[in-house]
Amino acid sequence: MRVPAMLIAASFVLTAPAPLLAQGDIRLGLAAGISIPIRSYSDLVDKGWLGTGSLTFFPAASASIGFRLEGMYARNSISFTDGHQTQVGGTANLVFQFGARRSPNRFYVFGGGGFVRSQTSGPGFGTVSTTDPALNAGVGVSFGARAIAFFGEARYVSVYTDGTKPQYAPILAGISFGGL
């Protein structure tokens, strides 16, 4: 039986002892933006939109290295027909922050992997679905107060499928809530 590492990590964060969580920083983030297909994937789909939800945990309130669990939903129109492709997935990422300790005004980099379920629908070929491994890496900046901050991110996502790999560069803006 295959259990995604993301679920194991989420259960650790949610069931960790209260003293451990009190020493760290947990941030909940919600973001939306555009999904720009790149390389050969841009021949198959047009620009689309993407939404994410994330839970980021920094083990110590002053730590620069953290762990992020992220879920995403993306949708792009197919270039050559009236169909569309949706992608639903999750990733586990390491996050490294630069800037003043405990400040929401920071620059950060992140990267990790997970799984993405791609579903392509269109007239003439029905619906085709696959679940494949994916990698992502990106940069971001956040600004605001400790309890609430705004952020912007740019990243690269590559889904490892047979045939043409979905590869895209989402650009997102969002809001995060901290001090949980």
N, C-alpha and C positions, 0 to 999 in steps of 0.2 A: 504494500500500500504506500502511495506517494503522498507525503504531507509537505506542502510548501514551507520553506524556511520562514516565510513572512508570518504565517500563523503561529509558529513556535515563538518567534520574537515578540509578536503582539501579546501572546498569553503571558510571557515573562514580564513585559512592561505593565500590563493590567493587573497582574497578581503579585507584583513585587511588594515586599514589606514596606509599610508606611515610612519608617526611618530612612530607607534607601531612597524612596521617591522624594522625601523632604529635602535631601541633599542635592537633588538634581533639578533640572528644568524641563518641563514638558510643554510643547507647543502644538496646537491644533491649527492646521492651515487649510484654506479653501481657495482655489484659483481657477481662472478661466482664461482662454486665449485662442490664438490661431495655431493651426498645425500646417506647417509648410513641408510638402513632400520634397525629397531630394534624390539625386541620382536617378536610376532607372525607374524608381517608384513614381517620380513626377510624370512619367509618360502614361501611367495608369490612372492616377487620381488627381483631382484638383485640390486647391487649398481647402481646409476644413476648419473645424473648431474642436476644442479639447477642454475638458474640465478635470480637476484633480482634487483629492482630499488627502491630507497627510497628517501624520502624528510623528513628531520629532522629539527625541529624548536625549538630553545631555546629562550624563551620569553625575556630574558635579556642576553646580551653578556657574562656576567659573571656567568650566572645560571648553576647549575649542573643538574637540572631536565628539560627534554625536551620531545617533542612529535614527534613520527615518524610514517609516513604513508609508507607502503611498499607493493609492488606488487611482485609476484614471479611466476616462471614457472619452473616445475620440470618434469623429465621424467625418468622412470625406466623400464627395461625389465622385463617381467613376467618370473619367474623361470621355470615353467613347460611347456611352449609353446612359440611360436614365437611372441606373442603379447607384448604389452607395456601398461603402465599406465602413463598418463600425469595428472599433477595437476596445475591448474591456480588459484591464489587467491590473497587476500589482507588482511593485518592486520593493526591495529592501536596499537601502542606500546608506553609505557612510557619508557624513557631512563634516567638513572642516571649515570653521569660521575664522575670520580675521577681524580684528578690531578690539575695542575696549571690552573688558570682561563684564558680563551681565548686562550689556547694552543691546537693545534691539537694532541699533544702527550699525549694521555689519555687512561686510562682503563675505560670501561663502562659495565653496565649490562642493559638488557632491557627485556620487557615482555609485552604481550598483546594478543589480539584475533581478529578474523575476520572470513572470509568465504573462503572455498576452493572448487573448482569444480574439481572433479576427473572423468576422463574418461578412461575406460579400454577397450582396443580393442584386439582382437585375433581371430585366425581361430577357427571356431566351436561355438563361443558364440557371435559373432558380437561386437557391441559397447554398453557399459553401462555407463551412466553418472549420477552423483549425486552432489548436492551442499550441503555442510555441514559446521557447525561451526568448528573452529579450534583455538587452543591455542598454543602459542610459548613463549619460554624464552631462553635467551642466554647471552653470554659474548663476549666482543670484545676489541681490542686494535687498536688505530690509531696513526700514526706517519707521520710527514711531515711538511709542512708550513701551514699558515692560509688559503691561497687560494686553495691549493690542498694537499690532504693527502691520504696515503694508509692505509688500514685497513684489519684486519683479524677477523673473527667471528666463533664461534661454538654455536650451538643452539639445542634445542629440539622442535620438532613440533608434535602435536597430533591432528588428524582430527577425529571428533566424528561422525562416521557412524554406520549403522547397520552392524552387523557381525564383521569381522576383521578390527580394526581401523588402518588406515595408521599412523604409528609412525616412525619418522626418525630423524637423527641427521646430518643436513647439516654442512659442514665445508667450509667456503667461504673466498675468498680474493677479495679485491676491491679497488676502488678509489673514493674519495669524493671531491666535489668542494664546497668551502664555501665563505662566505662574500656576498651572493646574496642579 
